[in-house]
């Protein structure tokens, strides 16, 4: 897994191994547009198998994900 900045966007490549699951915390993403594997995450996360989303009180977005590879892109709130 890795992360990097691309301008103001945060790009994360996350791998969750087989037979496991994970929770990904995206700081400042609660009210931002987040793309996962080329698709925009909606409040119901339709079309992206194995992912459930939850907004944390801190303004972060928590994604609960099944085993697999995830490419996430978003502009964190307050990114300069």
DSSP file (Angstrom, degrees, kcal/mol; ACC not computed):
  #  RESIDUE AA STRUCTURE BP1 BP2  ACC     N-H-->O    O-->H-N    N-H-->O    O-->H-N    TCO  KAPPA ALPHA  PHI   PSI    X-CA   Y-CA   Z-CA
    1    1 A X              0   0    0      0, 0.0     2,-0.3     0, 0.0    13,-0.2   0.000 360.0 360.0 360.0 150.9    0.0    0.0    0.0
    2    2 A X  E     -A   13   0A   0     11,-2.7    11,-2.9     2,-0.0     2,-0.3  -0.971 360.0-155.0-155.6 166.8    1.1    3.6   -0.7
    3    3 A X  E     +A   12   0A   0     -2,-0.3     2,-0.3     9,-0.2     9,-0.2  -0.982  14.5 168.2-145.1 156.8    0.0    7.2   -0.8
    4    4 A X  E     -A   11   0A   0      7,-2.1     7,-3.0    -2,-0.3     2,-0.4  -0.982  33.7-109.2-160.3 160.1    1.1   10.3   -2.6
    5    5 A X  E     -A   10   0A   0     -2,-0.3     2,-0.4     5,-0.2     5,-0.2  -0.805  20.9-172.9 -93.4 137.9    0.0   13.9   -3.3
    6    6 A X  E >  S-A    9   0A   0      3,-2.9     3,-1.8    -2,-0.4     2,-0.4  -0.836  70.5 -59.2-126.9  90.6   -0.9   14.7   -6.9
    7    7 A X  T 3  S-     0   0    0     -2,-0.4    -1,-0.0     1,-0.3     0, 0.0  -0.609 119.4 -20.3  67.2-124.7   -1.3   18.5   -6.7
    8    8 A X  T 3  S+     0   0    0     -2,-0.4    68,-0.4    -3,-0.1     2,-0.3   0.484 120.8  97.4 -90.6  -4.5   -4.1   19.0   -4.1
    9    9 A X  E <   -A    6   0A   0     -3,-1.8    -3,-2.9    66,-0.2     2,-0.5  -0.655  66.9-140.8 -90.9 141.2   -5.4   15.4   -4.5
   10   10 A X  E     -AB   5  74A   0     64,-3.5    64,-1.7    -2,-0.3     2,-0.5  -0.876  18.0-162.5 -96.7 127.7   -4.4   12.6   -2.2
   11   11 A X  E     -AB   4  73A   0     -7,-3.0    -7,-2.1    -2,-0.5     2,-0.4  -0.954   7.9-175.4-116.4 123.9   -3.9    9.3   -4.0
   12   12 A X  E     -AB   3  72A   0     60,-2.9    60,-3.0    -2,-0.5     2,-0.6  -0.970  13.8-167.1-122.5 133.9   -3.9    6.1   -2.1
   13   13 A X  E     -AB   2  71A   0    -11,-2.9   -11,-2.7    -2,-0.4     2,-0.4  -0.971  20.9-179.4-117.0 113.4   -3.2    2.6   -3.4
   14   14 A X  E     - B   0  70A   0     56,-3.0    56,-3.1    -2,-0.6     2,-0.5  -0.937  15.5-165.5-122.9 134.2   -4.3    0.0   -0.8
   15   15 A X  E     - B   0  69A   0     -2,-0.4     2,-0.6    54,-0.2    54,-0.2  -0.979   2.0-166.0-119.4 125.1   -4.1   -3.7   -0.9
   16   16 A X  E     - B   0  68A   0     52,-3.0    52,-1.9    -2,-0.5     4,-0.1  -0.956  28.9-121.9-108.7 120.3   -6.1   -5.8    1.6
   17   17 A X  E >   -     0   0A   0     -2,-0.6     3,-0.9    50,-0.2    50,-0.0  -0.098  35.2 -82.7 -63.4 157.5   -4.8   -9.5    1.5
   18   18 A X  E 3  S+     0   0A   0      1,-0.2    -1,-0.1    49,-0.1     3,-0.1  -0.169 112.9  24.0 -54.8 151.4   -7.0  -12.5    0.8
   19   19 A X  E 3  S+     0   0A   0      1,-0.2     2,-0.3    -3,-0.1    -1,-0.2   0.735 112.9  81.7  62.9  26.4   -9.2  -13.9    3.6
   20   20 A X  E <   -     0   0A   0     -3,-0.9    47,-0.8    -4,-0.1     2,-0.3  -0.891  59.8-149.4-144.7 177.2   -9.1  -10.5    5.5
   21   21 A X  E     - B   0  66A   0     -2,-0.3     2,-0.3    45,-0.2    45,-0.2  -0.910  13.2-158.6-142.4 169.6  -10.8   -7.2    5.6
   22   22 A X  E     - B   0  65A   0     43,-2.5    43,-3.0    -2,-0.3     2,-0.5  -0.963  17.7-131.1-150.3 165.8   -9.8   -3.7    6.5
   23   23 A X  E     - B   0  64A   0     -2,-0.3     2,-0.5    41,-0.2    41,-0.2  -0.986  21.5-161.5-121.8 121.1  -10.9   -0.3    7.5
   24   24 A X  E     - B   0  63A   0     39,-3.1    39,-2.8    -2,-0.5     2,-0.6  -0.907   3.9-155.6-106.3 124.4   -9.5    2.7    5.6
   25   25 A X  E     - B   0  62A   0     -2,-0.5     2,-0.7    37,-0.2    37,-0.2  -0.888   4.9-166.4-101.1 122.8   -9.7    6.1    7.2
   26   26 A X  E >   - B   0  61A   0     35,-3.0    35,-2.0    -2,-0.6     3,-1.4  -0.889  17.7-140.2-110.3 100.6   -9.6    9.1    4.8
   27   27 A X  T 3  S+     0   0    0     -2,-0.7    33,-0.2     1,-0.3    32,-0.1  -0.323  82.2   6.1 -62.6 137.5   -9.0   12.3    6.7
   28   28 A X  T 3  S+     0   0    0     48,-0.2    49,-2.6    30,-0.2    -1,-0.3   0.690 100.2 108.2  68.2  20.0  -11.0   15.3    5.6
   29   29 A X    X   +     0   0    0     -3,-1.4     3,-1.4    30,-0.2    31,-0.2   0.424  37.1 102.8-107.6  -0.1  -13.1   13.2    3.1
   30   30 A X  T 3  S+     0   0    0     29,-2.2    -1,-0.1     1,-0.3    30,-0.1   0.836  99.4  21.6 -56.2 -36.6  -16.4   13.1    4.9
   31   31 A X  T 3  S+     0   0    0     28,-0.3    -1,-0.3    -3,-0.2     2,-0.2   0.057 108.2  97.8-120.8  24.2  -18.0   15.7    2.5
   32   32 A X  S <  S-     0   0    0     -3,-1.4     2,-0.6    45,-0.0    44,-0.1  -0.677  81.6 -98.7-108.9 163.1  -15.7   15.4   -0.4
   33   33 A X        -     0   0    0     -2,-0.2    42,-0.5    42,-0.1     2,-0.5  -0.735  42.3-169.5 -81.0 123.3  -15.9   13.5   -3.7
   34   34 A X  E     -C   74   0A   0     -2,-0.6     7,-3.2     7,-0.4     2,-0.5  -0.962   7.3-157.5-117.9 130.3  -14.0   10.3   -3.4
   35   35 A X  E     -CD  73  40A   0     38,-2.7    38,-2.1    -2,-0.5     2,-0.5  -0.906   6.6-170.5-108.1 135.1  -13.2    8.1   -6.4
   36   36 A X  E >  S-CD  72  39A   0      3,-3.4     3,-2.0    -2,-0.5    36,-0.2  -0.985  73.6 -18.4-126.9 121.2  -12.4    4.4   -5.9
   37   37 A X  T 3  S-     0   0    0     34,-2.8    -1,-0.1    -2,-0.5    35,-0.1   0.862 130.9 -49.5  50.8  39.4  -11.1    2.3   -8.8
   38   38 A X  T 3  S+     0   0    0     33,-0.4     2,-0.4     1,-0.2    -1,-0.3   0.411 119.4 103.5  85.9  -1.9  -12.4    4.9  -11.2
   39   39 A X  E <  S-D   36   0A   0     -3,-2.0    -3,-3.4     8,-0.0     2,-0.3  -0.901  72.9-116.5-116.8 144.3  -15.9    5.2   -9.7
   40   40 A X  E     -D   35   0A   0     -2,-0.4     2,-0.6    -5,-0.2    -5,-0.2  -0.607  28.9-126.2 -77.0 131.7  -17.3    7.9   -7.5
   41   41 A X        -     0   0    0     -7,-3.2    -7,-0.4    -2,-0.3     2,-0.2  -0.682  29.4-167.1 -78.0 122.0  -18.3    6.7   -4.0
   42   42 A X    >   -     0   0    0     -2,-0.6     3,-0.7     4,-0.2    11,-0.1  -0.437  42.2 -91.8 -95.8 178.5  -21.9    7.7   -3.3
   43   43 A X  T 3  S+     0   0    0      1,-0.3    10,-0.2    -2,-0.2    -2,-0.0   0.768 132.6  38.9 -63.7 -22.8  -23.6    7.5    0.0
   44   44 A X  T 3  S-     0   0    0      8,-0.1    -1,-0.3     2,-0.0    -3,-0.0   0.486 101.2-136.1-103.3  -4.8  -24.7    4.0   -0.8
   45   45 A X    X   -     0   0    0     -3,-0.7     3,-1.2     1,-0.2     6,-0.2   0.889  32.3-171.4  51.3  46.7  -21.5    3.0   -2.6
   46   46 A X  T 3   +     0   0    0      1,-0.2    -1,-0.2     3,-0.0    -4,-0.2  -0.436  61.9  17.8 -68.4 139.7  -23.4    1.4   -5.5
   47   47 A X  T 3  S+     0   0    0     -2,-0.1     2,-0.7     1,-0.1    -1,-0.2   0.397  96.3 101.6  85.0  -2.9  -21.3   -0.6   -7.9
   48   48 A X    X   -     0   0    0     -3,-1.2     3,-1.3     3,-0.1    -1,-0.1  -0.868  66.9-144.7-116.7  99.2  -18.2   -1.0   -5.8
   49   49 A X  T 3  S+     0   0    0     -2,-0.7    17,-0.1     1,-0.2     3,-0.1  -0.327  75.2  17.1 -66.2 135.9  -18.3   -4.5   -4.4
   50   50 A X  T 3  S+     0   0    0      1,-0.2    16,-1.6    15,-0.1     2,-0.4   0.511  96.3 111.3  87.4   6.3  -17.0   -5.1   -0.9
   51   51 A X  E <   +E   65   0A   0     -3,-1.3     2,-0.4    -6,-0.2    14,-0.2  -0.946  36.0 177.4-119.8 134.8  -17.0   -1.5    0.4
   52   52 A X  E     -E   64   0A   0     12,-2.2    12,-3.2    -2,-0.4     2,-0.3  -0.987  18.8-145.9-126.1 141.1  -19.2    0.1    3.0
   53   53 A X  E     +E   63   0A   0     -2,-0.4     2,-0.3    10,-0.2    10,-0.2  -0.782  16.3 179.4-111.7 154.3  -18.8    3.7    4.1
   54   54 A X  E     -E   62   0A   0      8,-2.2     8,-3.4    -2,-0.3     2,-0.6  -0.967  24.5-133.3-150.3 130.3  -19.2    5.5    7.4
   55   55 A X  E     -E   61   0A   0     -2,-0.3     6,-0.2     6,-0.2     2,-0.2  -0.774  24.4-145.6 -88.1 124.2  -18.7    9.1    8.2
   56   56 A X    >   -     0   0    0      4,-2.3     3,-1.7    -2,-0.6   -26,-0.1  -0.520  22.2-114.9 -85.6 156.8  -16.7    9.6   11.4
   57   57 A X  T 3  S+     0   0    0      1,-0.3    -1,-0.1    -2,-0.2    -2,-0.0   0.729 112.0  66.9 -62.6 -22.2  -17.3   12.5   13.8
   58   58 A X  T 3  S-     0   0    0      1,-0.1    -1,-0.3     2,-0.1   -30,-0.2   0.493 121.1-102.0 -79.1  -3.2  -13.9   13.8   13.1
   59   59 A X  S <  S+     0   0    0     -3,-1.7   -29,-2.2     1,-0.4   -28,-0.3   0.469  84.7 126.7  91.5   3.0  -14.8   14.7    9.4
   60   60 A X        -     0   0    0    -32,-0.2    -4,-2.3   -31,-0.2     2,-0.5  -0.503  58.1-129.5 -86.9 162.1  -13.0   11.6    8.2
   61   61 A X  E     -BE  26  55A   0    -35,-2.0   -35,-3.0    -6,-0.2     2,-0.5  -0.966  17.2-155.1-112.6 126.7  -14.5    9.0    6.0
   62   62 A X  E     -BE  25  54A   0     -8,-3.4    -8,-2.2    -2,-0.5     2,-0.5  -0.886   6.4-165.5-102.3 129.0  -14.2    5.3    7.1
   63   63 A X  E     -BE  24  53A   0    -39,-2.8   -39,-3.1    -2,-0.5     2,-0.6  -0.967   7.1-156.2-114.5 124.2  -14.4    2.7    4.4
   64   64 A X  E     -BE  23  52A   0    -12,-3.2   -12,-2.2    -2,-0.5     2,-0.4  -0.887  26.2-176.6 -97.4 121.4  -14.8   -0.9    5.4
   65   65 A X  E     -BE  22  51A   0    -43,-3.0   -43,-2.5    -2,-0.6   -14,-0.2  -0.922  24.8-134.1-130.7 146.8  -13.5   -3.1    2.7
   66   66 A X  E     -B   21   0A   0    -16,-1.6   -45,-0.2    -2,-0.4   -50,-0.2  -0.296  58.7 -60.1 -80.0 173.4  -13.2   -6.8    1.7
   67   67 A X  E    S+     0   0A   0    -47,-0.8     2,-0.3    -2,-0.1    -1,-0.2  -0.264  92.2  84.3 -55.4 140.2   -9.9   -8.2    0.4
   68   68 A X  E    S-B   16   0A   0    -52,-1.9   -52,-3.0    -3,-0.1     2,-0.4  -0.927  77.3 -66.8 153.8-176.2   -8.8   -6.6   -2.8
   69   69 A X  E     -B   15   0A   0     -2,-0.3     2,-0.4   -54,-0.2   -54,-0.2  -0.915  42.3-169.5-110.6 135.1   -6.9   -3.7   -4.4
   70   70 A X  E     -B   14   0A   0    -56,-3.1   -56,-3.0    -2,-0.4     2,-0.6  -0.988  14.1-165.3-131.1 130.1   -8.2   -0.2   -4.1
   71   71 A X  E     -B   13   0A   0     -2,-0.4   -34,-2.8   -58,-0.2   -33,-0.4  -0.958  20.8-174.2-113.2 110.0   -7.1    3.0   -5.9
   72   72 A X  E     -BC  12  36A   0    -60,-3.0   -60,-2.9    -2,-0.6     2,-0.4  -0.876   8.9-180.0-113.0 137.9   -8.6    6.0   -4.0
   73   73 A X  E     +BC  11  35A   0    -38,-2.1   -38,-2.7    -2,-0.4     2,-0.3  -0.998  16.8 137.3-137.5 130.5   -8.4    9.7   -5.1
   74   74 A X  E     -BC  10  34A   0    -64,-1.7   -64,-3.5    -2,-0.4     2,-0.7  -0.980  49.0-116.2-162.4 162.8   -9.8   12.7   -3.3
   75   75 A X        -     0   0    0    -42,-0.5   -66,-0.2    -2,-0.3   -42,-0.1  -0.919  39.3-130.7-103.2 109.0   -9.1   16.3   -2.3
   76   76 A X    >   -     0   0    0     -2,-0.7     3,-2.2   -68,-0.4   -47,-0.2  -0.274  30.9 -96.4 -60.5 143.8   -9.1   16.5    1.5
   77   77 A X  T 3  S+     0   0    0    -49,-2.6    -1,-0.1     1,-0.3     3,-0.1  -0.389 112.8  19.7 -58.3 131.1  -11.2   19.3    3.0
   78   78 A X  T 3  S+     0   0    0      1,-0.3    -1,-0.3    -3,-0.1     2,-0.2   0.471  83.7 154.2  86.2   2.0   -8.9   22.3    3.7
   79   79 A X    <         0   0    0     -3,-2.2    -1,-0.3     1,-0.2   -71,-0.1  -0.472 360.0 360.0 -65.8 128.9   -6.1   21.1    1.3
   80   80 A X              0   0    0     -2,-0.2    -1,-0.2    -3,-0.1   -72,-0.1   0.452 360.0 360.0 -88.7 360.0   -4.1   24.1    0.2
